[in-house]
């Protein structure tokens, strides 16, 4: 990961720690570009330069980070395997 990803990832992390999203609708009010892809929640990070792939368990208040990828790495879809 390149150093320019640190600031936007830190911002995302700060918001995720501060908020207690109880469902998809609440998450989308803060992160409108987040998408469900298969079983994962994918965030656009750093002006769409990066993809943050997570598993979110709203009922338990847990977020698990699976991958942080550049847009190019994400498009290759190797992360789905």
PDB file with one MODEL, atoms N, CA, C and O in Angstrom:
MODEL        1
ATOM      1  N   UNK A   1       0.844  -1.170   0.000  1.00  0.00           N
ATOM      2  CA  UNK A   1       0.000   0.000   0.000  1.00  0.00           C
ATOM      3  C   UNK A   1       0.889   1.232   0.000  1.00  0.00           C
ATOM      4  O   UNK A   1       1.922   1.270   0.669  1.00  0.00           O
ATOM      5  N   UNK A   2       0.485   2.212  -0.739  1.00  0.00           N
ATOM      6  CA  UNK A   2       1.270   3.436  -0.849  1.00  0.00           C
ATOM      7  C   UNK A   2       0.961   4.390   0.306  1.00  0.00           C
ATOM      8  O   UNK A   2      -0.115   4.326   0.900  1.00  0.00           O
ATOM      9  N   UNK A   3       1.904   5.267   0.615  1.00  0.00           N
ATOM     10  CA  UNK A   3       1.707   6.196   1.735  1.00  0.00           C
ATOM     11  C   UNK A   3       0.487   7.104   1.587  1.00  0.00           C
ATOM     12  O   UNK A   3      -0.078   7.533   2.594  1.00  0.00           O
ATOM     13  N   UNK A   4       0.067   7.406   0.357  1.00  0.00           N
ATOM     14  CA  UNK A   4      -1.088   8.291   0.186  1.00  0.00           C
ATOM     15  C   UNK A   4      -2.405   7.638   0.610  1.00  0.00           C
ATOM     16  O   UNK A   4      -3.434   8.312   0.658  1.00  0.00           O
ATOM     17  N   UNK A   5      -2.390   6.360   0.911  1.00  0.00           N
ATOM     18  CA  UNK A   5      -3.595   5.674   1.385  1.00  0.00           C
ATOM     19  C   UNK A   5      -3.796   5.854   2.887  1.00  0.00           C
ATOM     20  O   UNK A   5      -4.901   5.649   3.390  1.00  0.00           O
ATOM     21  N   UNK A   6      -2.759   6.227   3.594  1.00  0.00           N
ATOM     22  CA  UNK A   6      -2.836   6.280   5.050  1.00  0.00           C
ATOM     23  C   UNK A   6      -3.883   7.277   5.555  1.00  0.00           C
ATOM     24  O   UNK A   6      -4.677   6.939   6.433  1.00  0.00           O
ATOM     25  N   UNK A   7      -3.897   8.472   5.026  1.00  0.00           N
ATOM     26  CA  UNK A   7      -4.836   9.486   5.516  1.00  0.00           C
ATOM     27  C   UNK A   7      -6.291   9.088   5.264  1.00  0.00           C
ATOM     28  O   UNK A   7      -7.095   9.134   6.196  1.00  0.00           O
ATOM     29  N   UNK A   8      -6.662   8.696   4.038  1.00  0.00           N
ATOM     30  CA  UNK A   8      -8.072   8.318   3.848  1.00  0.00           C
ATOM     31  C   UNK A   8      -8.467   7.057   4.629  1.00  0.00           C
ATOM     32  O   UNK A   8      -9.611   6.941   5.068  1.00  0.00           O
ATOM     33  N   UNK A   9      -7.552   6.129   4.804  1.00  0.00           N
ATOM     34  CA  UNK A   9      -7.867   4.937   5.604  1.00  0.00           C
ATOM     35  C   UNK A   9      -8.043   5.300   7.073  1.00  0.00           C
ATOM     36  O   UNK A   9      -8.903   4.748   7.759  1.00  0.00           O
ATOM     37  N   UNK A  10      -7.228   6.224   7.547  1.00  0.00           N
ATOM     38  CA  UNK A  10      -7.365   6.682   8.933  1.00  0.00           C
ATOM     39  C   UNK A  10      -8.701   7.383   9.134  1.00  0.00           C
ATOM     40  O   UNK A  10      -9.352   7.200  10.163  1.00  0.00           O
ATOM     41  N   UNK A  11      -9.114   8.187   8.153  1.00  0.00           N
ATOM     42  CA  UNK A  11     -10.425   8.848   8.230  1.00  0.00           C
ATOM     43  C   UNK A  11     -11.552   7.818   8.297  1.00  0.00           C
ATOM     44  O   UNK A  11     -12.458   7.926   9.123  1.00  0.00           O
ATOM     45  N   UNK A  12     -11.482   6.826   7.423  1.00  0.00           N
ATOM     46  CA  UNK A  12     -12.505   5.769   7.412  1.00  0.00           C
ATOM     47  C   UNK A  12     -12.547   5.077   8.778  1.00  0.00           C
ATOM     48  O   UNK A  12     -13.619   4.867   9.345  1.00  0.00           O
ATOM     49  N   UNK A  13     -11.378   4.729   9.291  1.00  0.00           N
ATOM     50  CA  UNK A  13     -11.298   4.035  10.579  1.00  0.00           C
ATOM     51  C   UNK A  13     -11.886   4.888  11.706  1.00  0.00           C
ATOM     52  O   UNK A  13     -12.598   4.374  12.568  1.00  0.00           O
ATOM     53  N   UNK A  14     -11.590   6.174  11.697  1.00  0.00           N
ATOM     54  CA  UNK A  14     -12.119   7.079  12.723  1.00  0.00           C
ATOM     55  C   UNK A  14     -13.641   7.108  12.694  1.00  0.00           C
ATOM     56  O   UNK A  14     -14.283   7.044  13.742  1.00  0.00           O
ATOM     57  N   UNK A  15     -14.217   7.203  11.507  1.00  0.00           N
ATOM     58  CA  UNK A  15     -15.675   7.210  11.382  1.00  0.00           C
ATOM     59  C   UNK A  15     -16.254   5.884  11.847  1.00  0.00           C
ATOM     60  O   UNK A  15     -17.253   5.865  12.566  1.00  0.00           O
ATOM     61  N   UNK A  16     -15.650   4.788  11.453  1.00  0.00           N
ATOM     62  CA  UNK A  16     -16.173   3.473  11.817  1.00  0.00           C
ATOM     63  C   UNK A  16     -16.116   3.244  13.323  1.00  0.00           C
ATOM     64  O   UNK A  16     -17.000   2.591  13.877  1.00  0.00           O
ATOM     65  N   UNK A  17     -15.109   3.759  13.986  1.00  0.00           N
ATOM     66  CA  UNK A  17     -15.010   3.611  15.443  1.00  0.00           C
ATOM     67  C   UNK A  17     -16.016   4.512  16.162  1.00  0.00           C
ATOM     68  O   UNK A  17     -16.527   4.156  17.223  1.00  0.00           O
ATOM     69  N   UNK A  18     -16.295   5.674  15.582  1.00  0.00           N
ATOM     70  CA  UNK A  18     -17.187   6.646  16.205  1.00  0.00           C
ATOM     71  C   UNK A  18     -18.650   6.237  16.064  1.00  0.00           C
ATOM     72  O   UNK A  18     -19.437   6.401  16.997  1.00  0.00           O
ATOM     73  N   UNK A  19     -19.010   5.712  14.913  1.00  0.00           N
ATOM     74  CA  UNK A  19     -20.410   5.381  14.620  1.00  0.00           C
ATOM     75  C   UNK A  19     -20.739   3.959  15.065  1.00  0.00           C
ATOM     76  O   UNK A  19     -19.863   3.102  15.189  1.00  0.00           O
ATOM     77  N   UNK A  20     -22.005   3.744  15.295  1.00  0.00           N
ATOM     78  CA  UNK A  20     -22.491   2.396  15.591  1.00  0.00           C
ATOM     79  C   UNK A  20     -23.590   2.081  14.583  1.00  0.00           C
ATOM     80  O   UNK A  20     -24.779   2.195  14.879  1.00  0.00           O
ATOM     81  N   UNK A  21     -23.166   1.682  13.388  1.00  0.00           N
ATOM     82  CA  UNK A  21     -24.125   1.391  12.332  1.00  0.00           C
ATOM     83  C   UNK A  21     -24.887   0.118  12.671  1.00  0.00           C
ATOM     84  O   UNK A  21     -24.296  -0.940  12.885  1.00  0.00           O
ATOM     85  N   UNK A  22     -26.207   0.240  12.715  1.00  0.00           N
ATOM     86  CA  UNK A  22     -27.028  -0.922  13.052  1.00  0.00           C
ATOM     87  C   UNK A  22     -27.515  -1.681  11.837  1.00  0.00           C
ATOM     88  O   UNK A  22     -28.011  -2.803  11.941  1.00  0.00           O
ATOM     89  N   UNK A  23     -27.363  -1.038  10.654  1.00  0.00           N
ATOM     90  CA  UNK A  23     -27.837  -1.701   9.444  1.00  0.00           C
ATOM     91  C   UNK A  23     -27.227  -1.026   8.215  1.00  0.00           C
ATOM     92  O   UNK A  23     -26.529  -0.016   8.312  1.00  0.00           O
ATOM     93  N   UNK A  24     -27.514  -1.616   7.070  1.00  0.00           N
ATOM     94  CA  UNK A  24     -26.975  -1.136   5.786  1.00  0.00           C
ATOM     95  C   UNK A  24     -27.433   0.289   5.498  1.00  0.00           C
ATOM     96  O   UNK A  24     -26.648   1.108   5.021  1.00  0.00           O
ATOM     97  N   UNK A  25     -28.691   0.587   5.781  1.00  0.00           N
ATOM     98  CA  UNK A  25     -29.226   1.917   5.507  1.00  0.00           C
ATOM     99  C   UNK A  25     -28.464   2.991   6.285  1.00  0.00           C
ATOM    100  O   UNK A  25     -28.136   4.040   5.730  1.00  0.00           O
ATOM    101  N   UNK A  26     -28.186   2.742   7.544  1.00  0.00           N
ATOM    102  CA  UNK A  26     -27.431   3.712   8.348  1.00  0.00           C
ATOM    103  C   UNK A  26     -26.008   3.879   7.811  1.00  0.00           C
ATOM    104  O   UNK A  26     -25.489   4.994   7.769  1.00  0.00           O
ATOM    105  N   UNK A  27     -25.392   2.803   7.413  1.00  0.00           N
ATOM    106  CA  UNK A  27     -24.034   2.876   6.860  1.00  0.00           C
ATOM    107  C   UNK A  27     -24.026   3.721   5.591  1.00  0.00           C
ATOM    108  O   UNK A  27     -23.136   4.548   5.394  1.00  0.00           O
ATOM    109  N   UNK A  28     -25.005   3.513   4.747  1.00  0.00           N
ATOM    110  CA  UNK A  28     -25.054   4.241   3.473  1.00  0.00           C
ATOM    111  C   UNK A  28     -25.318   5.733   3.645  1.00  0.00           C
ATOM    112  O   UNK A  28     -24.998   6.512   2.747  1.00  0.00           O
ATOM    113  N   UNK A  29     -25.891   6.152   4.765  1.00  0.00           N
ATOM    114  CA  UNK A  29     -26.074   7.585   4.983  1.00  0.00           C
ATOM    115  C   UNK A  29     -24.727   8.283   5.168  1.00  0.00           C
ATOM    116  O   UNK A  29     -24.588   9.459   4.831  1.00  0.00           O
ATOM    117  N   UNK A  30     -23.745   7.576   5.696  1.00  0.00           N
ATOM    118  CA  UNK A  30     -22.410   8.144   5.914  1.00  0.00           C
ATOM    119  C   UNK A  30     -21.466   7.803   4.758  1.00  0.00           C
ATOM    120  O   UNK A  30     -20.621   8.614   4.381  1.00  0.00           O
ATOM    121  N   UNK A  31     -21.614   6.610   4.206  1.00  0.00           N
ATOM    122  CA  UNK A  31     -20.768   6.135   3.099  1.00  0.00           C
ATOM    123  C   UNK A  31     -21.663   5.783   1.904  1.00  0.00           C
ATOM    124  O   UNK A  31     -21.891   4.603   1.638  1.00  0.00           O
ATOM    125  N   UNK A  32     -22.168   6.778   1.188  1.00  0.00           N
ATOM    126  CA  UNK A  32     -23.123   6.492   0.108  1.00  0.00           C
ATOM    127  C   UNK A  32     -22.531   5.702  -1.057  1.00  0.00           C
ATOM    128  O   UNK A  32     -23.285   5.116  -1.834  1.00  0.00           O
ATOM    129  N   UNK A  33     -21.224   5.667  -1.200  1.00  0.00           N
ATOM    130  CA  UNK A  33     -20.634   4.911  -2.311  1.00  0.00           C
ATOM    131  C   UNK A  33     -20.308   3.466  -1.930  1.00  0.00           C
ATOM    132  O   UNK A  33     -19.826   2.706  -2.770  1.00  0.00           O
ATOM    133  N   UNK A  34     -20.559   3.081  -0.694  1.00  0.00           N
ATOM    134  CA  UNK A  34     -20.310   1.689  -0.284  1.00  0.00           C
ATOM    135  C   UNK A  34     -21.246   0.764  -1.058  1.00  0.00           C
ATOM    136  O   UNK A  34     -22.395   1.109  -1.333  1.00  0.00           O
ATOM    137  N   UNK A  35     -20.737  -0.408  -1.401  1.00  0.00           N
ATOM    138  CA  UNK A  35     -21.523  -1.386  -2.160  1.00  0.00           C
ATOM    139  C   UNK A  35     -21.384  -2.767  -1.563  1.00  0.00           C
ATOM    140  O   UNK A  35     -20.354  -3.110  -0.981  1.00  0.00           O
ATOM    141  N   UNK A  36     -22.442  -3.559  -1.715  1.00  0.00           N
ATOM    142  CA  UNK A  36     -22.352  -4.986  -1.429  1.00  0.00           C
ATOM    143  C   UNK A  36     -21.825  -5.676  -2.674  1.00  0.00           C
ATOM    144  O   UNK A  36     -22.379  -5.492  -3.758  1.00  0.00           O
ATOM    145  N   UNK A  37     -20.782  -6.455  -2.545  1.00  0.00           N
ATOM    146  CA  UNK A  37     -20.256  -7.268  -3.639  1.00  0.00           C
ATOM    147  C   UNK A  37     -20.112  -8.675  -3.064  1.00  0.00           C
ATOM    148  O   UNK A  37     -19.266  -8.931  -2.207  1.00  0.00           O
ATOM    149  N   UNK A  38     -20.948  -9.567  -3.550  1.00  0.00           N
ATOM    150  CA  UNK A  38     -21.064 -10.902  -2.973  1.00  0.00           C
ATOM    151  C   UNK A  38     -21.416 -10.722  -1.497  1.00  0.00           C
ATOM    152  O   UNK A  38     -22.422 -10.081  -1.190  1.00  0.00           O
ATOM    153  N   UNK A  39     -20.632 -11.259  -0.587  1.00  0.00           N
ATOM    154  CA  UNK A  39     -20.927 -11.138   0.842  1.00  0.00           C
ATOM    155  C   UNK A  39     -20.161  -9.989   1.491  1.00  0.00           C
ATOM    156  O   UNK A  39     -20.220  -9.820   2.709  1.00  0.00           O
ATOM    157  N   UNK A  40     -19.455  -9.210   0.707  1.00  0.00           N
ATOM    158  CA  UNK A  40     -18.548  -8.195   1.236  1.00  0.00           C
ATOM    159  C   UNK A  40     -19.120  -6.796   1.067  1.00  0.00           C
ATOM    160  O   UNK A  40     -19.906  -6.538   0.155  1.00  0.00           O
ATOM    161  N   UNK A  41     -18.712  -5.895   1.960  1.00  0.00           N
ATOM    162  CA  UNK A  41     -19.018  -4.476   1.805  1.00  0.00           C
ATOM    163  C   UNK A  41     -17.748  -3.811   1.308  1.00  0.00           C
ATOM    164  O   UNK A  41     -16.699  -3.911   1.945  1.00  0.00           O
ATOM    165  N   UNK A  42     -17.838  -3.139   0.182  1.00  0.00           N
ATOM    166  CA  UNK A  42     -16.677  -2.518  -0.465  1.00  0.00           C
ATOM    167  C   UNK A  42     -16.810  -1.000  -0.379  1.00  0.00           C
ATOM    168  O   UNK A  42     -17.826  -0.420  -0.764  1.00  0.00           O
ATOM    169  N   UNK A  43     -15.759  -0.379   0.135  1.00  0.00           N
ATOM    170  CA  UNK A  43     -15.707   1.072   0.266  1.00  0.00           C
ATOM    171  C   UNK A  43     -14.729   1.634  -0.753  1.00  0.00           C
ATOM    172  O   UNK A  43     -13.674   1.051  -1.002  1.00  0.00           O
ATOM    173  N   UNK A  44     -15.090   2.781  -1.346  1.00  0.00           N
ATOM    174  CA  UNK A  44     -14.157   3.545  -2.178  1.00  0.00           C
ATOM    175  C   UNK A  44     -13.387   4.457  -1.237  1.00  0.00           C
ATOM    176  O   UNK A  44     -13.982   5.212  -0.469  1.00  0.00           O
ATOM    177  N   UNK A  45     -12.082   4.386  -1.297  1.00  0.00           N
ATOM    178  CA  UNK A  45     -11.223   5.128  -0.379  1.00  0.00           C
ATOM    179  C   UNK A  45     -10.273   6.011  -1.181  1.00  0.00           C
ATOM    180  O   UNK A  45      -9.803   5.622  -2.249  1.00  0.00           O
ATOM    181  N   UNK A  46     -10.000   7.189  -0.662  1.00  0.00           N
ATOM    182  CA  UNK A  46      -8.998   8.063  -1.287  1.00  0.00           C
ATOM    183  C   UNK A  46      -9.386   8.549  -2.662  1.00  0.00           C
ATOM    184  O   UNK A  46      -8.591   8.474  -3.599  1.00  0.00           O
ATOM    185  N   UNK A  47     -10.599   9.047  -2.792  1.00  0.00           N
ATOM    186  CA  UNK A  47     -11.029   9.548  -4.092  1.00  0.00           C
ATOM    187  C   UNK A  47     -11.131   8.466  -5.139  1.00  0.00           C
ATOM    188  O   UNK A  47     -10.874   8.700  -6.320  1.00  0.00           O
ATOM    189  N   UNK A  48     -11.513   7.265  -4.696  1.00  0.00           N
ATOM    190  CA  UNK A  48     -11.721   6.122  -5.586  1.00  0.00           C
ATOM    191  C   UNK A  48     -10.417   5.498  -6.067  1.00  0.00           C
ATOM    192  O   UNK A  48     -10.421   4.726  -7.026  1.00  0.00           O
ATOM    193  N   UNK A  49      -9.303   5.820  -5.417  1.00  0.00           N
ATOM    194  CA  UNK A  49      -8.018   5.204  -5.775  1.00  0.00           C
ATOM    195  C   UNK A  49      -7.872   3.814  -5.168  1.00  0.00           C
ATOM    196  O   UNK A  49      -7.141   2.976  -5.695  1.00  0.00           O
ATOM    197  N   UNK A  50      -8.567   3.570  -4.060  1.00  0.00           N
ATOM    198  CA  UNK A  50      -8.428   2.312  -3.324  1.00  0.00           C
ATOM    199  C   UNK A  50      -9.788   1.707  -3.057  1.00  0.00           C
ATOM    200  O   UNK A  50     -10.807   2.397  -3.043  1.00  0.00           O
ATOM    201  N   UNK A  51      -9.781   0.403  -2.844  1.00  0.00           N
ATOM    202  CA  UNK A  51     -10.970  -0.336  -2.435  1.00  0.00           C
ATOM    203  C   UNK A  51     -10.659  -1.016  -1.103  1.00  0.00           C
ATOM    204  O   UNK A  51      -9.655  -1.712  -0.954  1.00  0.00           O
ATOM    205  N   UNK A  52     -11.539  -0.794  -0.160  1.00  0.00           N
ATOM    206  CA  UNK A  52     -11.441  -1.433   1.148  1.00  0.00           C
ATOM    207  C   UNK A  52     -12.547  -2.468   1.209  1.00  0.00           C
ATOM    208  O   UNK A  52     -13.729  -2.128   1.164  1.00  0.00           O
ATOM    209  N   UNK A  53     -12.164  -3.725   1.309  1.00  0.00           N
ATOM    210  CA  UNK A  53     -13.123  -4.827   1.281  1.00  0.00           C
ATOM    211  C   UNK A  53     -13.283  -5.347   2.700  1.00  0.00           C
ATOM    212  O   UNK A  53     -12.314  -5.752   3.342  1.00  0.00           O
ATOM    213  N   UNK A  54     -14.526  -5.331   3.181  1.00  0.00           N
ATOM    214  CA  UNK A  54     -14.802  -5.671   4.573  1.00  0.00           C
ATOM    215  C   UNK A  54     -15.952  -6.664   4.694  1.00  0.00           C
ATOM    216  O   UNK A  54     -16.745  -6.853   3.772  1.00  0.00           O
ATOM    217  N   UNK A  55     -16.010  -7.283   5.855  1.00  0.00           N
ATOM    218  CA  UNK A  55     -17.185  -8.041   6.273  1.00  0.00           C
ATOM    219  C   UNK A  55     -17.745  -7.287   7.467  1.00  0.00           C
ATOM    220  O   UNK A  55     -17.030  -7.043   8.439  1.00  0.00           O
ATOM    221  N   UNK A  56     -19.008  -6.920   7.402  1.00  0.00           N
ATOM    222  CA  UNK A  56     -19.623  -6.171   8.487  1.00  0.00           C
ATOM    223  C   UNK A  56     -20.740  -7.004   9.090  1.00  0.00           C
ATOM    224  O   UNK A  56     -21.625  -7.496   8.390  1.00  0.00           O
ATOM    225  N   UNK A  57     -20.675  -7.148  10.401  1.00  0.00           N
ATOM    226  CA  UNK A  57     -21.702  -7.853  11.159  1.00  0.00           C
ATOM    227  C   UNK A  57     -22.438  -6.801  11.987  1.00  0.00           C
ATOM    228  O   UNK A  57     -22.060  -6.508  13.121  1.00  0.00           O
ATOM    229  N   UNK A  58     -23.486  -6.245  11.404  1.00  0.00           N
ATOM    230  CA  UNK A  58     -24.213  -5.157  12.052  1.00  0.00           C
ATOM    231  C   UNK A  58     -24.776  -5.584  13.403  1.00  0.00           C
ATOM    232  O   UNK A  58     -24.773  -4.802  14.354  1.00  0.00           O
ATOM    233  N   UNK A  59     -25.257  -6.819  13.490  1.00  0.00           N
ATOM    234  CA  UNK A  59     -25.873  -7.297  14.732  1.00  0.00           C
ATOM    235  C   UNK A  59     -24.873  -7.409  15.884  1.00  0.00           C
ATOM    236  O   UNK A  59     -25.269  -7.359  17.048  1.00  0.00           O
ATOM    237  N   UNK A  60     -23.593  -7.558  15.575  1.00  0.00           N
ATOM    238  CA  UNK A  60     -22.568  -7.671  16.618  1.00  0.00           C
ATOM    239  C   UNK A  60     -21.682  -6.432  16.714  1.00  0.00           C
ATOM    240  O   UNK A  60     -20.817  -6.351  17.586  1.00  0.00           O
ATOM    241  N   UNK A  61     -21.894  -5.477  15.829  1.00  0.00           N
ATOM    242  CA  UNK A  61     -21.076  -4.271  15.856  1.00  0.00           C
ATOM    243  C   UNK A  61     -19.625  -4.526  15.500  1.00  0.00           C
ATOM    244  O   UNK A  61     -18.727  -3.890  16.051  1.00  0.00           O
ATOM    245  N   UNK A  62     -19.389  -5.454  14.581  1.00  0.00           N
ATOM    246  CA  UNK A  62     -18.026  -5.831  14.202  1.00  0.00           C
ATOM    247  C   UNK A  62     -17.783  -5.589  12.717  1.00  0.00           C
ATOM    248  O   UNK A  62     -18.650  -5.812  11.873  1.00  0.00           O
ATOM    249  N   UNK A  63     -16.562  -5.122  12.432  1.00  0.00           N
ATOM    250  CA  UNK A  63     -16.121  -4.914  11.062  1.00  0.00           C
ATOM    251  C   UNK A  63     -14.789  -5.619  10.900  1.00  0.00           C
ATOM    252  O   UNK A  63     -13.868  -5.415  11.691  1.00  0.00           O
ATOM    253  N   UNK A  64     -14.689  -6.442   9.884  1.00  0.00           N
ATOM    254  CA  UNK A  64     -13.448  -7.168   9.589  1.00  0.00           C
ATOM    255  C   UNK A  64     -12.937  -6.727   8.227  1.00  0.00           C
ATOM    256  O   UNK A  64     -13.665  -6.764   7.235  1.00  0.00           O
ATOM    257  N   UNK A  65     -11.681  -6.312   8.192  1.00  0.00           N
ATOM    258  CA  UNK A  65     -11.074  -5.885   6.936  1.00  0.00           C
ATOM    259  C   UNK A  65     -10.463  -7.098   6.257  1.00  0.00           C
ATOM    260  O   UNK A  65      -9.632  -7.796   6.838  1.00  0.00           O
ATOM    261  N   UNK A  66     -10.878  -7.340   5.028  1.00  0.00           N
ATOM    262  CA  UNK A  66     -10.340  -8.465   4.260  1.00  0.00           C
ATOM    263  C   UNK A  66      -9.178  -8.026   3.375  1.00  0.00           C
ATOM    264  O   UNK A  66      -8.136  -8.680   3.349  1.00  0.00           O
ATOM    265  N   UNK A  67      -9.354  -6.915   2.648  1.00  0.00           N
ATOM    266  CA  UNK A  67      -8.316  -6.430   1.732  1.00  0.00           C
ATOM    267  C   UNK A  67      -8.350  -4.914   1.645  1.00  0.00           C
ATOM    268  O   UNK A  67      -9.400  -4.290   1.794  1.00  0.00           O
ATOM    269  N   UNK A  68      -7.198  -4.341   1.405  1.00  0.00           N
ATOM    270  CA  UNK A  68      -7.071  -2.957   0.965  1.00  0.00           C
ATOM    271  C   UNK A  68      -6.315  -3.037  -0.354  1.00  0.00           C
ATOM    272  O   UNK A  68      -5.158  -3.455  -0.395  1.00  0.00           O
ATOM    273  N   UNK A  69      -6.981  -2.632  -1.428  1.00  0.00           N
ATOM    274  CA  UNK A  69      -6.428  -2.805  -2.768  1.00  0.00           C
ATOM    275  C   UNK A  69      -6.465  -1.496  -3.544  1.00  0.00           C
ATOM    276  O   UNK A  69      -7.293  -0.624  -3.278  1.00  0.00           O
ATOM    277  N   UNK A  70      -5.565  -1.373  -4.499  1.00  0.00           N
ATOM    278  CA  UNK A  70      -5.705  -0.277  -5.447  1.00  0.00           C
ATOM    279  C   UNK A  70      -6.899  -0.592  -6.342  1.00  0.00           C
ATOM    280  O   UNK A  70      -7.376  -1.726  -6.390  1.00  0.00           O
ATOM    281  N   UNK A  71      -7.362   0.411  -7.035  1.00  0.00           N
ATOM    282  CA  UNK A  71      -8.478   0.195  -7.949  1.00  0.00           C
ATOM    283  C   UNK A  71      -8.104  -0.861  -8.995  1.00  0.00           C
ATOM    284  O   UNK A  71      -8.922  -1.715  -9.335  1.00  0.00           O
ATOM    285  N   UNK A  72      -6.888  -0.803  -9.497  1.00  0.00           N
ATOM    286  CA  UNK A  72      -6.437  -1.785 -10.503  1.00  0.00           C
ATOM    287  C   UNK A  72      -6.424  -3.200  -9.940  1.00  0.00           C
ATOM    288  O   UNK A  72      -6.872  -4.132 -10.608  1.00  0.00           O
ATOM    289  N   UNK A  73      -5.914  -3.377  -8.715  1.00  0.00           N
ATOM    290  CA  UNK A  73      -5.899  -4.707  -8.094  1.00  0.00           C
ATOM    291  C   UNK A  73      -7.317  -5.234  -7.896  1.00  0.00           C
ATOM    292  O   UNK A  73      -7.590  -6.412  -8.128  1.00  0.00           O
ATOM    293  N   UNK A  74      -8.200  -4.367  -7.473  1.00  0.00           N
ATOM    294  CA  UNK A  74      -9.593  -4.737  -7.257  1.00  0.00           C
ATOM    295  C   UNK A  74     -10.239  -5.227  -8.555  1.00  0.00           C
ATOM    296  O   UNK A  74     -10.953  -6.229  -8.563  1.00  0.00           O
ATOM    297  N   UNK A  75      -9.982  -4.515  -9.635  1.00  0.00           N
ATOM    298  CA  UNK A  75     -10.592  -4.861 -10.921  1.00  0.00           C
ATOM    299  C   UNK A  75     -10.160  -6.224 -11.444  1.00  0.00           C
ATOM    300  O   UNK A  75     -10.870  -6.809 -12.262  1.00  0.00           O
ATOM    301  N   UNK A  76      -9.036  -6.743 -11.007  1.00  0.00           N
ATOM    302  CA  UNK A  76      -8.574  -8.074 -11.445  1.00  0.00           C
ATOM    303  C   UNK A  76      -9.406  -9.182 -10.804  1.00  0.00           C
ATOM    304  O   UNK A  76      -9.392 -10.319 -11.276  1.00  0.00           O
ATOM    305  N   UNK A  77     -10.129  -8.858  -9.735  1.00  0.00           N
ATOM    306  CA  UNK A  77     -11.051  -9.758  -9.049  1.00  0.00           C
ATOM    307  C   UNK A  77     -10.400 -10.976  -8.401  1.00  0.00           C
ATOM    308  O   UNK A  77     -11.104 -11.923  -8.048  1.00  0.00           O
ATOM    309  N   UNK A  78      -9.090 -10.980  -8.236  1.00  0.00           N
ATOM    310  CA  UNK A  78      -8.424 -12.082  -7.547  1.00  0.00           C
ATOM    311  C   UNK A  78      -8.804 -12.174  -6.078  1.00  0.00           C
ATOM    312  O   UNK A  78      -8.685 -13.238  -5.471  1.00  0.00           O
ATOM    313  N   UNK A  79      -9.255 -11.081  -5.509  1.00  0.00           N
ATOM    314  CA  UNK A  79      -9.642 -11.048  -4.097  1.00  0.00           C
ATOM    315  C   UNK A  79     -10.895 -11.872  -3.817  1.00  0.00           C
ATOM    316  O   UNK A  79     -11.162 -12.220  -2.667  1.00  0.00           O
ATOM    317  N   UNK A  80     -11.659 -12.183  -4.849  1.00  0.00           N
ATOM    318  CA  UNK A  80     -12.895 -12.945  -4.670  1.00  0.00           C
ATOM    319  C   UNK A  80     -12.667 -14.433  -4.413  1.00  0.00           C
ATOM    320  O   UNK A  80     -13.570 -15.148  -3.978  1.00  0.00           O
ATOM    321  N   UNK A  81     -11.464 -14.877  -4.685  1.00  0.00           N
ATOM    322  CA  UNK A  81     -11.176 -16.313  -4.544  1.00  0.00           C
ATOM    323  C   UNK A  81     -10.905 -16.705  -3.120  1.00  0.00           C
ATOM    324  O   UNK A  81     -10.647 -17.876  -2.841  1.00  0.00           O
TER     325      UNK A  81
ENDMDL
END
